[in-house]
Amino acid sequence: MDSDFITTPATVESALTPPLTPSAIDDDIWGDDSSHPSSPSSFPPTTSPSADLQKLRQTHITLGYRDGITASKSHYLQPGFDEGYQLGGRIGIHVGWIHGVIDALSHIFPSDAEVLRAVRDAYCELAVETVYGKEWWDEGGVWKWEVEGDAVSFDKVVDAFPLLKKWSERVQALAVERGLDLKDPDGEVDEVAGKSTKTTL
């Protein structure tokens, strides 16, 4: 038996304990440095190790967030823009048509109190902030009103928009009462019974 090697319980325990691997050492890189043997002397007294780690962590989170936003833009931004552009454009055409009809009526009948009141009301109720406001749209940009039918199209969504329906009916009534035919935003002439001679606006 070799006299230079003495087996003790501590020797056996150290021999059976595997060495620490790099993954085990770095298992928690965001952990507290208070357990690190060199932490008290490795930082100046005025610098907090935990503050440095928090700053580094925040930097990594920020960079990861930016990378995620950049990667998702091409996947979601363009399709969302395309859909919103088509729907917003159709709504804009109808709002413009309503404003155009009311403005034309105000020039044809400049002293008509009902027409002038409609002009004032339209500029308030059909302002961009109202038409695209939270009353009609949720945070995701989806309309809140009911659209009938199984196959929903942008045209059906616009036709069912309560605010536009209200104003379309109002301007058509104003025109009919004054002997005028209107072309709707799609270019079709609205037929009104009981009028034999009419001016198309």
Phi, psi and omega in degrees: 000135184284125183282342180285344183247115180246124180270120176236164178303324180292324179293318180295318182295318180291329179289328181276344181277119181292151178291154179290133178270160177303324180293326179288324180292317184266019186302321181233086184287343179263009182289173180287136181277003184295335180277349180286131186297333184263000186297321182297327185261349185275346180242143175296154181301333184275350183253133179266122179300321182293327177294321178296318179294321178297321179295317178296318180297316180297324178297316179295320179296316180298314180296320178295321178297316180297319178298320179295317178298315181298318182291328184274343183302312183294334184277324187245328189295310183294313176300320178295320178296315182301316182292313180296325180295317181295315181290315179298324178295318179295318178296318179299322178298316181292318178297318178297322178297316180298313178299319180297317180295315182295319178297321178295318178297323181291333176279327179285321181237072187293342181253008181280115185295322182293320178294316180295325176293322178295324177299313180297315181297320183296319181292338175274308187283337181253023174292154182304318182296331180277312182300321181253026182276177184292341178296329186249343186228141175274182185294337179273002180084017180262138181294151182259350184271162181280138176239122184282154177099157180282314180269105182270126176244166178298324179297319178294322179297316180292318180297330182269357180298112186303321182295318180288324177298315180301314184284327176298316179294323181293314182289328177293321178295318178300318181291316181297318180297340181251017174075031182243145170263147179241144166268130179285174183301340179272359175094006181264143180277128177284128179272129179238122183287153175090001179241122182267322180239122184222155173258132179273127182255000000 
